[in-house]
Amino acid sequence: MRAILRGAAPIGWAADPGIEVVRTDLARNIPPLNGVGAVIHAAARLEGDDAAQMRNTVAPSAALLEQAAQAGTRLVLVGSISVLGTDALAPFDLVDETTPTEPRPEARDAYARAKIAQERDARKISARHGVPLRIVRPGAIFGPGRLWNGHMGLSLGPLTFGPRHAGELPLCWLPHAAQILVLAATRPQTEAVEVIHALDDDRPDRARYLAALGRRGLPLGWRGFDAAAGLLTPLGPRLPGLLRRETLRARLMPLRYANARAHALGFRAEAGFEAAMAAARGAA
């Protein structure tokens, strides 16, 4: 495996004979990809404005995928379920790969806009060169050092303010995400473009998640969150992401999720939620 990184490699990679580490900035230099069977592009910036997202996520992604496609390499893009829209969804609807993407990216945060642009560019590159593309959209990935996510609500000290409902958290434990990505890169593909949601089988609600973390939550009615965001809508782009109605609904609306396509690819869960969280906390 060849790992192309901008920063330092994780501890242990340098001594692993199965990993070739290449340090470079994809915005300036892309190593040759001839002979590579598949490219899994996982790099993205989680924070920053549109300019930062374009510079660090969208432009390097397009450049890498273009070069990989020119070499005839299978493409696997690590997307995000943040690209999905909620306009057509009602509380507790089932979300899967057929759920439409956000029709108004300008109403969302810069990260969601960047991931939407990534998918758009990847589809164009795949079609132009006739190479297969799989877009794997993980939910909120958790693992060592990353136990919190935007679907929980607002965290103020020891308290968490979040919606009171039994909607599922769209979680993906890190080892499960890795398993699905390897399957996406190695399993036969019949369609030119396939979209797969990477989600755990055991998806807790917020109360169960907080209990596993040993944290206290102050539950509030979902409708109150939604109504408050609606009142702030006239302020538009000046609002922080979670105060924009479209972003708030994408993160906090009570929904159910499906991962049947991941299972059709060969995914098999290695642990339930509590065991996965215990492993993540123990390794942190």
C-alpha positions in Angstrom: 0.0 0.0 0.0 1.2 3.5 -0.9 0.1 6.2 1.6 0.3 9.8 0.3 0.3 12.2 3.2 0.6 15.9 3.7 1.7 15.6 7.3 3.6 13.0 9.4 2.7 9.4 9.2 1.0 7.6 12.2 3.3 5.9 14.6 4.3 2.5 13.4 3.8 3.1 9.7 7.5 3.7 8.9 8.4 0.2 10.2 5.6 -1.6 8.4 7.0 -3.2 5.2 3.5 -3.3 3.7 3.2 0.6 3.7 5.1 3.0 1.5 4.8 6.5 2.9 5.0 9.4 0.4 4.9 12.9 1.9 3.7 15.6 -0.4 1.2 18.4 -0.9 -1.3 17.3 -3.5 -2.0 20.9 -4.3 1.6 21.2 -5.6 2.7 17.7 -6.6 1.1 14.4 -7.3 3.3 11.3 -7.4 3.1 9.0 -10.4 0.1 6.5 -10.2 1.0 4.1 -13.0 0.5 0.5 -11.9 -1.8 1.5 -9.0 -4.9 -0.6 -8.9 -7.1 1.8 -7.0 -6.9 5.2 -5.3 -8.8 5.8 -2.1 -8.9 9.6 -1.7 -9.7 10.3 2.0 -8.1 13.8 2.5 -10.3 16.7 3.4 -10.3 19.7 5.6 -13.0 19.6 8.3 -12.9 23.3 9.1 -12.3 26.6 7.2 -14.2 28.9 4.9 -14.9 28.4 1.2 -11.5 29.6 0.1 -9.7 27.2 2.5 -12.0 24.3 1.4 -11.2 25.0 -2.2 -7.5 25.3 -1.6 -7.2 22.2 0.7 -10.0 19.9 -0.3 -11.7 20.6 -3.7 -8.7 21.5 -5.9 -6.3 18.8 -4.7 -9.0 16.2 -4.9 -9.8 17.0 -8.5 -6.1 17.0 -9.5 -5.4 13.7 -7.9 -8.5 12.0 -9.3 -7.8 13.4 -12.8 -4.3 11.9 -12.7 -5.5 8.6 -11.4 -8.2 8.5 -14.1 -5.7 9.2 -16.8 -3.8 6.2 -15.6 -6.9 4.0 -15.7 -7.0 3.6 -12.0 -10.2 2.8 -10.1 -11.4 5.7 -8.1 -12.8 5.6 -4.5 -13.8 8.9 -3.1 -14.4 9.3 0.6 -17.4 11.5 0.7 -19.7 12.4 3.5 -23.4 12.1 4.3 -23.3 15.8 4.9 -24.0 16.2 1.2 -27.6 15.0 1.7 -30.5 17.5 1.8 -33.4 17.4 4.2 -36.0 19.4 2.2 -37.8 16.2 1.2 -37.4 14.4 4.5 -39.8 14.2 7.4 -38.8 13.2 11.0 -37.9 9.5 11.2 -37.7 9.0 7.5 -35.2 6.4 6.2 -32.1 7.9 4.7 -30.2 5.8 2.1 -28.1 6.3 -1.1 -31.2 7.4 -3.0 -31.8 10.4 -0.7 -31.3 13.5 -2.8 -28.2 15.7 -2.2 -28.6 19.2 -0.9 -30.3 21.3 -3.6 -29.1 24.6 -2.2 -25.5 24.2 -1.2 -25.3 28.0 -0.5 -27.5 27.4 2.5 -25.1 24.9 4.1 -21.7 25.3 5.7 -18.4 25.4 3.8 -17.5 21.8 4.6 -20.8 20.5 3.1 -20.3 22.6 0.0 -16.8 21.3 -0.5 -18.0 17.7 -0.2 -20.8 18.4 -2.7 -18.2 19.9 -5.1 -15.9 16.9 -4.6 -18.6 14.5 -5.6 -19.5 16.6 -8.7 -15.9 16.7 -9.8 -15.3 13.0 -9.3 -18.4 12.1 -11.3 -17.2 14.3 -14.2 -13.7 12.9 -14.2 -15.0 9.3 -14.0 -17.3 9.9 -17.0 -14.7 11.7 -19.0 -12.1 8.9 -18.7 -14.5 6.0 -18.5 -13.1 4.7 -15.2 -15.2 3.3 -12.4 -16.0 5.4 -9.4 -17.2 4.5 -5.9 -18.3 7.3 -3.6 -18.2 6.0 0.0 -20.1 8.4 2.3 -19.2 7.7 5.9 -21.4 8.9 8.7 -19.8 10.5 11.8 -16.6 8.5 12.2 -15.5 7.9 15.8 -12.3 6.3 17.1 -9.3 7.2 19.3 -9.1 10.9 19.8 -12.3 11.5 17.9 -15.4 10.8 20.1 -17.6 13.9 19.4 -19.5 14.9 16.4 -21.9 17.6 15.2 -24.9 15.4 15.4 -24.9 15.6 19.2 -25.9 19.2 19.6 -24.1 21.9 21.6 -21.5 21.1 24.2 -21.0 23.6 27.1 -18.6 22.3 29.7 -20.0 19.1 31.2 -23.4 19.6 29.7 -24.7 18.8 26.2 -27.8 20.6 24.8 -29.4 18.4 22.2 -32.7 17.3 20.8 -34.8 14.9 22.8 -35.8 12.1 20.4 -35.1 8.5 19.4 -33.6 9.3 16.1 -30.4 7.3 15.1 -27.0 8.8 15.1 -25.3 8.1 11.7 -22.1 6.7 13.2 -19.3 4.7 11.7 -16.6 3.2 13.9 -13.1 3.8 12.4 -12.4 0.1 11.8 -15.7 -0.3 10.0 -15.0 2.7 7.8 -11.6 1.2 6.9 -13.2 -2.2 6.1 -15.8 -0.7 3.8 -13.2 1.4 2.0 -11.0 -1.6 1.3 -14.0 -3.5 0.0 -14.9 -0.6 -2.2 -11.4 -0.6 -3.7 -11.2 -4.3 -4.3 -14.7 -5.7 -5.0 -16.0 -6.0 -8.6 -18.1 -3.1 -9.8 -21.0 -3.4 -12.3 -22.1 0.3 -12.5 -19.9 3.2 -13.7 -20.6 5.1 -10.4 -21.7 3.6 -7.2 -22.6 5.4 -3.9 -22.3 3.5 -0.7 -23.1 4.8 2.8 -20.6 3.6 5.4 -22.6 3.2 8.7 -22.5 0.9 11.7 -25.3 -1.6 12.2 -25.7 -0.6 15.8 -26.7 3.1 15.6 -27.6 4.6 19.0 -29.7 7.5 19.9 -28.2 10.6 21.6 -29.0 9.4 25.1 -27.2 6.1 24.6 -24.2 7.9 23.1 -23.9 10.3 26.0 -24.2 7.4 28.5 -21.4 5.6 26.8 -19.3 8.7 27.1 -20.2 9.2 30.7 -21.6 12.7 30.0 -24.8 14.5 31.0 -27.3 15.8 28.5 -30.0 18.4 28.8 -32.6 17.2 26.3 -34.7 19.8 24.5 -37.6 19.3 22.0 -36.5 18.9 18.4 -39.3 21.3 17.2 -37.8 24.0 19.4 -34.4 23.8 17.7 -36.1 23.8 14.3 -38.3 26.7 15.1 -35.5 28.8 16.6 -33.4 28.2 13.5 -36.3 29.2 11.3 -36.6 32.6 13.1 -33.0 33.2 12.4 -33.2 32.4 8.7 -33.3 36.1 7.5 -29.7 36.5 8.8 -28.7 33.8 6.3 -24.9 33.4 5.5 -23.9 35.5 8.6 -25.0 32.7 10.9 -22.7 30.0 12.2 -23.3 26.6 10.6 -25.4 25.0 13.3 -27.7 28.1 13.5 -28.6 27.8 9.8 -31.8 25.8 9.4 -30.6 23.5 6.7 -27.4 22.6 8.6 -29.3 22.2 11.8 -31.8 19.8 10.2 -29.0 17.8 8.6 -27.4 17.3 12.0 -30.2 17.1 14.5 -33.4 16.0 12.7 -34.6 12.6 14.0 -33.9 10.2 11.2 -33.3 6.5 10.5 -30.4 5.2 8.3 -29.8 2.2 6.1 -26.5 0.5 5.2 -27.7 -2.3 3.0 -25.3 -1.4 0.1 -22.4 -1.7 2.4 -23.5 -5.2 3.4 -24.0 -6.1 -0.2 -20.4 -5.1 -0.8 -19.3 -7.6 2.0 -19.3 -5.4 5.1 -19.5 -7.3 8.4 -19.7 -5.5 11.7 -16.9 -6.3 14.1 -18.5 -4.9 17.3 -21.7 -3.3 18.6 -21.8 0.3 19.7 -20.8 0.0 23.4 -17.8 -2.3 22.6 -16.7 0.0 19.8 -16.9 3.0 22.0 -15.0 1.3 24.8 -12.3 0.4 22.4 -12.1 3.9 21.0 -11.9 5.4 24.5 -9.4 2.9 25.7 -7.0 3.6 22.8 -7.4 7.4 23.1 
